[in-house]
Amino acid sequence: MKIPPPQYRSPLARLVPEPRPDPEEIKREGWLDQHILVVSPEDARLNWTERELLRRIGDRLYGAKERRHG
């Protein structure tokens, strides 16, 4: 016996969570579409020189943040 699909949307449908978009995909699209770069200086894909360059640019544009050691 086949049950036909419901012809109405359940009021509970709004409670079903939507899948979250992949943050890396959002960053990629931001760069490709609008040339907006979102990257953490702690990103493991960067070498020391690239991380330091990002820190210096961030400090110059937005001010230095007190860094915690330990």
C-alpha distance (Angstrom), angle and dihedral (degrees) to the residues before:
residue distance angle dihedral
M1 . . .
K2 3.80 . .
I3 3.75 119.9 .
P4 3.81 113.7 -143.9
P5 3.81 116.3 -125.1
P6 3.80 114.3 -99.8
Q7 3.80 115.5 -93.3
Y8 3.80 93.6 -145.6
R9 3.77 135.6 54.8
S10 3.75 113.1 -108.8
P11 3.82 116.4 -120.0
L12 3.80 86.1 -128.9
A13 3.82 91.5 63.0
R14 3.79 90.9 86.9
L15 3.80 89.1 61.7
V16 3.80 94.2 58.0
P17 3.81 107.5 100.2
E18 3.77 116.8 -121.4
P19 3.78 117.1 -130.2
R20 3.79 112.0 -93.8
P21 3.78 115.7 -118.8
D22 3.79 118.0 -114.1
P23 3.84 108.4 -98.8
E24 3.80 92.0 -144.3
E25 3.80 90.4 54.5
I26 3.81 90.9 50.7
K27 3.82 90.3 50.8
R28 3.80 91.1 47.4
E29 3.80 92.3 50.9
G30 3.82 91.1 46.6
W31 3.78 90.5 54.9
L32 3.80 95.9 43.8
D33 3.81 96.0 43.3
Q34 3.81 103.9 34.3
H35 3.82 106.9 9.4
I36 3.80 90.5 -116.1
L37 3.79 111.4 149.3
V38 3.79 119.9 -156.0
V39 3.78 112.9 -177.4
S40 3.78 135.5 145.3
P41 3.80 118.3 -132.1
E42 3.81 84.8 -136.3
D43 3.82 92.6 61.7
A44 3.81 107.3 131.4
R45 3.81 90.9 -143.0
L46 3.81 90.2 69.7
N47 3.77 125.5 81.3
W48 3.81 123.2 -133.1
T49 3.82 94.3 -92.7
E50 3.82 92.7 52.1
R51 3.82 92.7 46.8
E52 3.79 91.5 49.7
L53 3.81 91.5 48.5
L54 3.81 90.1 52.8
R55 3.80 91.7 49.0
R56 3.80 91.6 50.8
I57 3.80 93.1 48.0
G58 3.81 90.9 48.3
D59 3.81 92.0 47.7
R60 3.79 91.4 48.6
L61 3.81 95.4 48.1
Y62 3.80 100.5 36.4
G63 3.80 106.7 16.9
A64 3.76 130.8 -98.4
K65 3.78 118.4 -67.9
E66 3.77 119.6 -144.2
R67 3.78 105.8 -105.6
R68 3.78 120.9 -140.6
H69 3.77 118.2 -141.0
G70 3.78 122.2 -158.3
